[in-house]
Amino acid sequence: MEKIHKEIIVRGLVQGVGFRVYTCKEAVKLGISGTVTNQTDGSVAIVAEGSLNSMETFIAWCRKGPAMASVEQVVITNGEVKGYDNFSIIK
């Protein structure tokens, strides 16, 4: 299975609402590897690698986020696969 790489910036009310934890749970459920971290500007940055089908489902989830979040904008860029082994939260 060929993997694709996406770098995703999520803006809105996405810090202090469990966004990183729920992102990690969703990624693991879908077989996505990579990282998620809070940014100093209040956004959340996600690096994600997985199959095309899993990535489409994951990105759709990122556009909504967990119940307490309010996603205003999602910016997605393509990148080269780096070969992450798992999905982790960067503090």
N, C-alpha and C positions, 0 to 999 in steps of 0.2 A: 504494500500500500504506500503510495506516494504521499509525503507530507507537504503541507504548505505552511508558510510563516507569515504571521500578521502582527503588526504593532498597532495597538488600540489605545487611544486616549479617550477616557470617559469624563465628561464635565457635567456639573450640576451639583445637587446635594448628594455627594458620593463618598464623603469621608465622615467617620463617626457614626455610620449606620450599618456596619458589618459588611460593607461591600467587598472588601478583600477576602474575608472568610467565605462568603457565599460564592464569590467568583472561583475560589479554589475548589470548593465542593462541586460546582457545576463542571469545571474543567476536568476534574478527576472522573466524574460520572461519564463524561463524553470521550475520555481518552485523550484529552488535550494536555500537552506538556508546555512548560514555560514559567513565567513569573507574573506577579501582580504587586504593585507598590503605590503608596500615596506619593503625590508630588507636592512641592511647596506651594504651587498655585491653586491647590484645592482639588485638582483632578486626580484621577487614578490612571496609572499606566499599566498596560497589560502586554506582555510578549507571549504569543501563543503559537503552538505548532500542532498540527493534526491533519486528519484527512479532510478533504473538501466538504463532505457531508457533515462531519462533526463540527467543523469550523463555522459553517453556515448556521447551525443550531446554536453554537456558542455565541456568535455575534448577535443573533436575534435576542438571546438572553441578555447580553451586555446592553442592548438598547433599552431594556426594561429595568434590569437590576433587581435586587431584593425589594421586599415590600416597603421598607423604610426609606429607600433611595428615591430621588427624583432626577432621572437622567435628562439632561437638556441637549447634549451634543455628544456624538460618537465620531471620532476621526480615525480612519483605518488606513494604514499604509502596508504595502507588501515588503517583504524582505527575504533574505536568503535563510534557508533552514540551517539552524545551528546545532541541532541534535540534543535538545533538552531531554533528560531521562524521566523527569517528573514535573509536577506543578508545585510551586512554592510561593509563599508570601514573603516579600522582602520588607523588613520593618524600616 
